[in-house]
Amino acid sequence: MAYVIKLSKSGKNVNTCADKDLIFSSELDMLKVAKVGTTSTTAAHGLAYVPIFMAMNKISATKYCMVGQSYFSATPYTDATNFNAGGSGSDSKYYIFYQQGL
């Protein structure tokens, strides 16, 4: 027998609500965080493959922006060993996920 774990939003019936009203479901793919950090150069991620990642670049003392916004002066990337901030010269906050990239 297979089991499913679900958690719904407040006021929603976990047995009948739409997927968009779930906070968590073991039936849906979810990114699992392997490592979080901040660097202006490179950081080893410890995975033996190129993982999916998300990065934000620091643009002021209190603001970060996502990859793709016009403030981002460099392109961060991952390889099979490291997260690379892309030579931006400023701090990049990164999230490395266990899921392998394409």
N, C-alpha and C positions, 0 to 999 in steps of 0.2 A: 504494500500500500504506500503510495506517495503522499507526502504531506506538503501543504502550501502555507506559507506564513504571509499574512497581509495586515496592514495597519492603515485605517482610513482617517480622513480628516474629521474633526469634531462635527457632529451632526449628520454624518454620512453613514449609511449601513454598509459595513465592510463586505457583506455577502451579496449585495445588489448594486453597489455604486460603480460608476465608470472608472476606468484606470486613472483618469486625470484627477479623481478625488481620493486616490490612494497616496499615502505618504511613503509606503514601502510595500513591495510585493516580491516574493521569491520567484514568481513566474516571469518577472521583467528583468531585462539586463540593466545593471547599474554599475557605474564606474566605482572601482574600489581604490582608495588612495594608498599608494606605496610609500611616498615620501613627500614632505612639504619643506620648503626652505626659501632662503633669499641669497642671491649671489649677484655679483657684477661680472663674473667670469664664467667658470664652469663648476659643476658639482656632479660627483659620481652618483648614479642612481642605484647601482648594485643589481641590475637586471641584465640578463644575457641576451637581450633583444631590444629593438627600438619600441619604446612604450608610447602610448598616448599621453599627452601632457597639456596643461593649461598654464599660461604665463601672463603676468601683469608687470608693467614697467613703472617704476616710481618717477613721477613727473614733478612732485613738490613734496614738502615735508609731510603733507597729509593726504596726498592723492596718488592713486595708482590707476593705470589704464590697461585695458585688455589688448592683446595682440590684434592688429588690424585697425586700431584707432590712429588718427593722424599724428598723435603725440609720440607714437612708438618709433624710435629712430633706428632700430635694428631688428633683425628677425631672429628670435630665439629658435632653437631646434634641439632634438635629441638624436643620439646615435645609440649603438648597442652598449655604450659605456657611460656616457655623460649627458647631463642637461647642459646646454651651452647658451648663455645669455645673449649671444650674437654680437658682442663687442659694443653694446650700447653705452658703456661708460657709467651707467647708473644701475641701481639695484633692480633686479627682476625677482619678483616673488613667483615661485613655481609650485605646481602640483603635478607629481608624477603618478600615473595610474598603472595598475597591474596589467591592464589590457594592452595587448600588442597592437601597434599601429599597422597600417597596410604595408 
